[in-house]
Amino acid sequence: MSGGCGEIGRGQGGSTETVQLLGRHWIIQDSRGVTVTEVPRGTRGVIGCTPIIKPGTCFQYYSGTDLDEAPGSMHGSFQMAVLDDRSQPLESFDAEVAPFHFWPPSTPA
């Protein structure tokens, strides 16, 4: 049985610095811990975007995958850059994303 599962990502600027999301790395696993998809580190942006996140703002997105065994889990990182006041990169870092679980959407009875 294959089910579609969604993932919602949200990045929030919790510091006094403006950052840009440049890339991502995801490892997506089924309920048995088998890796079903891996998005390589450095894959550009998310859903075609490389958003600039200013202090106190957020960027939210939705994406999906197919799983044979739910629930699924995923973990990984976002590759980020701290920007100066002209939106030029000052330094880069990885924002680690701890493992979390997700389930297929409920089907109406």
N, C-alpha and C positions, 0 to 999 in steps of 0.2 A: 504494500500500500504506500503510495507516494502522496505526501501532503505538502502544500505550500506553507512556508513559514516566513514571517516578516521580522524585520529588525529595524528598530528606531534608534537613530543616533542623535545625540544632542551634545553640542560643545558650548560651553559657557565661559565667557571671559571673567574669571574670578580674581584677576590681579589688576594692577594698574598699567599693564602693558597690552598693546595691540598685537595679536598673533594671527597667522594665516595657516590654515590647514592645507598642507601640500600633498600629502599622500597617506596611505593606510597599509596595514597588514592585518589580515584576519585569518584565523584558523577556525573553521566551522565543523563541528562534530555531531554525530547522531547520538541517540541515547546509550549506545554501547561504547561510546568513546572513539568510534571510528571516524577519522577525518574524511569528510565528504567533499569539502572545498577548501582550498587555501588561496587567498588573495596575496600575491607576493608583496613583500615589504617594498615600499616606494611606488606602488601603483598610484597613479596620479589622482588626487582629489577623492571626492565622494559624489556619486551620481552626476559626474561631469562638472562638478564645482570645486573651486579652491577658495572657499570663503575667507574673508577677513573678519575676525571676531574682535570687536572693540571691548574695552572694559565695561562690564555690566550688561552686555548683550549676549545673545546666543544664536546658534545655527542648529537647526533640527532637520533631519532627513529620514526617509523611510526607504527600505530596500527589502528584498526577499530572496529566498532560496527554496529548493525542493529537498525534502528529507524522506527517507524510507522509514525511519524509526524516530518518532517524537517521544519526549521533547529533545530539542537540539540544544547545543551550547556553542558559544563562541568566545574567543578572546583574541587580543592582538594589541595593536597600537596605531596611533595617528602620528604622522611625521609633521611637525609644526615648525614655524619660524617666528621669532620675535621681530616685529617691524619697528622702524623708526618713524618719526612724524611725517616722512615723505613716502611711507609704505615700502621702504627698502629693507631687506633682511639684515638683521644684526647678528643673530645666532639661531641655530636650529636645535631641536630636541625631539625626543620620542615621548609622547603622552601614552603611557601604558593603559590598557583597558583590561580590567580584571574579568575572569570568566563570568558569564551570565547565561541563564537558560531562556528558551523561548518555545512556544507551542504553536501548532497550526491554528488558524482562526476557527472558531466554533461554526459548525454547520447548522442551519436552521432545522428544527425538528419537523 
